[in-house]
């Protein structure tokens, strides 16, 4: 029986033979063709798919898109989103560039009625005028595609909907976890009762109902680390811990829930981040004043053991940051906290605070001046993905 690697190599050879067909064709080695294609920018990949069915079949092959994603992961991007009237616009800029001035690249836009929330790469939209309903739009800024997810099956069409986006690195699958409100607990705490999952894949998309053994109400802060979604919540179980802060875990692959009890008071005002592949929490608003930064890291999830780390803001903080109203976006792999403003200014800056060096630097982002005074949504670790997950959109 052929192994998966043997099959990939045989398929690659078949592709090259078709490209090299013809008496006067130069014989190009298989590895060289793929190496050239992997170095192309995403816009060139998109154009290449339109050349012919042969090129489309090459550029949509799973081994090619997987290799492209792996290479792109080594150069993550900052992603910016704006809503202007009836459209949402996306831009990106290098994340780990040490330059003090960077020009953002425009990626895509798509029409919407009224945006409710934006989480990369999802946009929550309220559709309809007389009877508005909540729907989610998935977009891939790298390919310019967007797709409205099917409406969830629920017993209450007027319920609130929360959705999170996760990635399973083992099966290499993206999934959407959505929850709807169907009940109120004691003291009017809204409880999420229906939990559904949708796997992004080619073909027909559909929601699957899954079980969640502890009722809860959650906020909007979420992060995915090594195939596990974490988000802040309040316990909705009828017990002595009702209304207490918890962190919900959701294994993207097994689709199982877990819960971490939190006794410390820092959770409500903190942002969940990825710190050296561990879940951590940092106070969202600490970066607007000259006070130490308190970071809590979950060292042992089974024992629920947290360690506290304290970092000082540098003496140059006021000179570099000034009076900018900032919030913590997330932390990069190099342990730099990315800070952004809520609205587009001119000039517009993104700030990096190094947890290791306790230094701060400022990067000016140009190319988005048309959205001055608009609310800006900033995201880190955007990776260019050229895989085609759906065939509709523009």
DAJO-V527390 format. One record per backbone hydrogen bond with DSSP energy under -1.0 kcal/mol. NH is the residue of the N-H (numbers start at 1). CO is the residue of the C=O. E is the energy in kcal/mol with one decimal. If there is no record, write none. Layout:
nh: (NH	NH)
co: (CO	CO)
e: (E	E)
This chain:
nh: (7	8	9	10	11	12	13	14	15	16	17	18	19	20	33	34	35	36	37	38	40	45	46	47	48	49	50	51	56	57	58	59	60	61	65	66	67	68	69	70	71	72	73	74	75	77	78	79	80	81	82	84	87	88	89	90	91	92	93	95	102	104	105	107	110	112	116	117	119	122	123	124	125	126	127	133	135	137	138	139	140	144	147	149	159	162	164	166	168	172	173	175	176	177	178	179	180	181	182	183	185	188	189	191	192	193	194	196	197	198	200	208	210	217	219	223	225	228	229	230	231	232	233	234	235	236	239	242	243	244	246	247	248	249	250	251	252	255	258	260	262	270	271	273	275	278	280	281	282	284	288	289	291	293	295	296	297	298	299	299	300	305	307	309	311	317	320	321	322	324	327	329	332	335	337	338	339	340	344	350	351	352	353	354	355	358	361	363	364	365	366	371	372	373	374	376	377	379	382)
co: (3	4	5	6	7	8	9	10	11	12	13	14	15	16	29	30	31	32	33	34	37	41	42	43	44	45	47	48	52	53	54	55	56	58	61	62	63	64	65	66	67	68	69	71	72	382	93	379	91	377	89	87	84	110	82	108	80	105	78	76	364	366	92	90	88	86	124	124	122	119	137	117	135	114	133	127	125	123	147	121	145	140	138	136	156	179	177	175	173	168	168	166	198	164	196	162	194	160	191	191	189	185	186	183	216	180	180	178	208	176	174	197	195	234	232	230	228	225	250	223	248	221	246	217	244	215	237	239	235	241	233	260	231	258	229	256	227	251	249	247	245	267	282	280	278	275	273	296	271	269	285	286	289	311	309	281	307	279	297	305	305	300	297	295	293	314	316	317	318	321	340	338	336	332	353	330	351	327	374	363	339	361	337	359	335	354	352	350	100	348	102	368	369	344	371	342	81	79	77)
e: (-2.2	-2.2	-2.4	-2.3	-2.5	-2.5	-2.1	-1.9	-2.0	-2.4	-2.3	-1.6	-2.0	-2.6	-1.9	-2.0	-2.1	-2.3	-2.2	-2.2	-1.2	-1.7	-2.3	-2.0	-2.5	-1.6	-1.2	-1.2	-2.3	-2.4	-1.7	-2.7	-1.2	-1.2	-2.6	-2.6	-1.8	-2.5	-2.2	-2.1	-2.2	-2.4	-1.8	-1.1	-1.9	-2.8	-3.5	-2.4	-2.9	-2.0	-2.1	-2.2	-1.0	-2.0	-2.9	-2.5	-2.5	-2.0	-1.9	-1.6	-2.9	-3.3	-3.3	-2.9	-1.4	-2.2	-3.3	-1.2	-2.8	-5.5	-2.4	-3.2	-3.1	-3.1	-2.8	-2.2	-2.9	-2.8	-3.0	-2.2	-2.7	-2.1	-2.6	-2.8	-1.5	-2.3	-2.7	-2.8	-3.2	-1.4	-1.4	-2.7	-2.8	-2.7	-2.8	-2.7	-1.9	-1.5	-1.2	-1.0	-3.6	-1.1	-1.3	-2.4	-2.6	-1.8	-1.4	-2.8	-2.4	-2.0	-2.6	-2.3	-2.9	-2.3	-1.7	-2.1	-2.7	-1.2	-2.9	-2.7	-1.9	-1.2	-2.4	-3.6	-2.8	-2.5	-2.0	-1.6	-3.7	-2.2	-2.5	-2.3	-2.9	-2.9	-2.2	-2.6	-2.3	-2.3	-2.5	-2.9	-1.5	-1.8	-3.3	-2.6	-3.0	-1.0	-2.2	-2.5	-2.0	-2.3	-1.3	-1.2	-1.8	-4.0	-3.1	-2.6	-2.7	-3.1	-1.2	-1.8	-1.5	-2.1	-2.5	-3.1	-2.4	-1.7	-2.4	-3.3	-1.1	-1.3	-1.9	-2.9	-2.4	-1.8	-3.2	-2.8	-3.0	-1.8	-2.9	-2.5	-2.5	-2.5	-2.6	-2.8	-2.4	-1.9	-2.0	-2.6	-2.9	-2.9	-3.0	-1.9	-1.5	-3.4	-2.2	-2.2	-2.4	-2.5	-2.7)
